[in-house]
């Protein structure tokens, strides 16, 4: 009978599989290939493999046969992707305007409108292509590795190079790299929640099956690869959820702005259509064409491209500083982060354990302690504690040769339940056992525990007060364990941890340390790096009501002796208190909290499980990269806020100016072709705002929509006033003809258009900070081209250099005047 939390049960009996909280698929077919109930020896034989693994040449042949061990993504044909940019509300409006231009034989309008449509498609396609390439590069950098037996030698290779028949080693914290038949080892405890939705872990033993994508929680085993890539259970089901994407709070806010502008433009244009058709009897097709291009000019056509470029630029810059962004929207989320829950080990500290003290007991010597500790360690596991002990033994003269005289007959790896390792050893004195692990556990195993208990506890406390982690060692003598001594292990802070925390605090980000270590160790490290020493344990909040627990957790400087469920609870309580929470971690025990946090960050050296759960993965050690990520995210937020203010202001300025001119003055201030050209000259340079120089905020960012709308409306209304003054000047000072007046007004609108972005990009004057070179030159070049269009009459009536120079002088004077008014307006808002 199948167990309820086995994937086969869901596939064959329920007919549905839940992945990441989503129920998907009704008829998922699994390719188990009759291996579930077959003995391991038989499966090895069927796959032409052995306990020594495959040869390199055979592995290469099997890659050709089975393909790489990766989930193939459905690649959309580039042509189909390009043509998709001609489908949707915005393209439909542009296409309708072009079609109507053709019907009424306005071929110049038709050509320009069509060029605008193609331009939008090319820009959108190119930016998405760049984003796809960036994400693909990130995936390559984040590729999982696997420990594989090839030609009898263990080696670490990219998991994508695994083939059926390979022998791999999996242990606590690993993501299972392929579908595996378990061979040697005591047992595994596997989290299959990503595959089945069941929260309880599943126990696996020899001859069992471990599925690709599941996470090893406890134990370690050797296993045989039986299926890779799309032939795995994970491969069969992953393709069903391909393409499902979520939007961040930031994206939703920006898209709301876009929808608001489209609705506003639609309403205003509808009024113009009604008045022109019902009261003035203007030919309907001409009015409709003008109305459609007016909407084209008003809607935020560049919005998707601006967001894509901003995110891609931010991800690229962070990658260069050692932070790989697996989810681009996490950059935006970090802009509002005000609390960072930082894992201690590997983040604040170096995660490079060193033996700081050796304390032998009884008649044992330091060398005895090192020998027994080394025998209770295993190099191939690459465990940090084992590595520290083995390295110390290697560095001790003549000790390495003595250790080689012993043979380890059986080894039991560390397990979170038994909290120690154990080895059966054969040497000149016969066969005996050694063990190392938590001091209280090793002491409990020792026959001499009562006579040394007080001394051991005092020494453990003494080590803890120094920030050392105590590790006990015992050895068997006459079939009874004797306590050999204690190792003092020390994980020193990174050199830059204290300065990083100080900088984070200056950015109004409260850093809270989270660790499973003892309170004394946590307090010692906290004091060294400048954190407060109000370190609490789960006992201080887990029995309290949510409201009380929130207050306790919010005031704490850090948390010690916490388990995965406590880390999860800490993040949850802070979020309920309306904090935006970041969480750093490196182990499988951090996965729940990393998934829940607004910004989950896997630090350098993190387990595969932590990397999979995180939004951002650090490739360089330490916490300092988080400062770059915070600053970068806040700068991106500033750029997007600038664009939002600019876009709303421009819509008000252009839309309300043209609509009011038509409704009140019965005057079309510019032609349909001019509106299209205006959209091109404004939208092309605005995309370079992703490269603008901005000052990051010293406080976490949040959307203050009231302020955004107020400032944008203020700039837009003043723009409408100066646009009407242009009509007055053209008629009463220069006595311009109708066609020349339209060109005169058009150049003023173009000149003032991107000058608005320099008004919206900061709260102070436009020169502080100076705009980015790319943005500045993009504006200058497009405006020079626009001026040449007007001066020499390309598609529009020429006005000559005299009027063009006056237009520019007037636009620049108005720009400086509005800039001073804007600063005063912000000052009033802050009162």
Secondary structure, 3 states (H helix, E strand, C coil): CCCCCCHHHHHHHHCCEEECCEEECCCCCCCCCCCCCCCHHHHHHHCCCCCCCECHHHHHHHHHHHCCCCCCCCCCCHHHHHHHHHCCHHHHHHHHHHHHHHHCCCHHHHHHHHHHHHHHHHHHHHHHHHHHHHHHHHHHHCCCEEEEEECCEEEEEEHHHCCCCCEEEEECCCECCCEEEECCCCCEEEECHHHHCCCCCEEECCCCEECCCCEEEEEEEEEEEEECHHHCHHHHHHHHHCCCCCCCHHHHHHHHHHHHHHHHHHHHHHHHHHHHHHHCCCCHHHHHHHHHHHHHHHCCCCHHHHHHHHHHHHHHHHHHCCEEECCCHHHHHHCCCCEEEEEHHHHHECCCCEEEEEEECCCCCHHHHHHHHHHCCCHHHCCHHHHHHHHHHHHCCCHHHHHCCCEEEEEECCCCCCCEEEEEEEECCEEEEEEEECHHHHHHHCCCHHHHHHHHHHHHHHHHHCCEEEEEEEEEECCEEEEEEEEEEECCECCCHHHHHHHHHHCCCEEEEECCCCHHHHHHHHHHHCCCCCEECHHHCCCCCHHHHHHHHHHCCEECCCCHHHHHHHHHHHHHCCCCEEEEECCHHHHHHHHHCCEEEECCCCCHHHHHHCCEEECCCCCCHHHHHHHHHHHHHHHHHHHHHHHHHHHHHHHHHHHHHHHHHCCCCCCHHHHHHHHHHHHHHHHHHHHCCCCCCCCCCCCCHHHHHHHHHHHHHHHHHHHHHHHHHHHHCCCCCHHHHHHHHHHHHHHHHHHHHHHHCCCCCCCCCCCCHHHHHHHHHHHHHHHHHHHHCCCCCCCHHHHHHHHHHHHHHHHHHHHHHHHHHHHHHHC
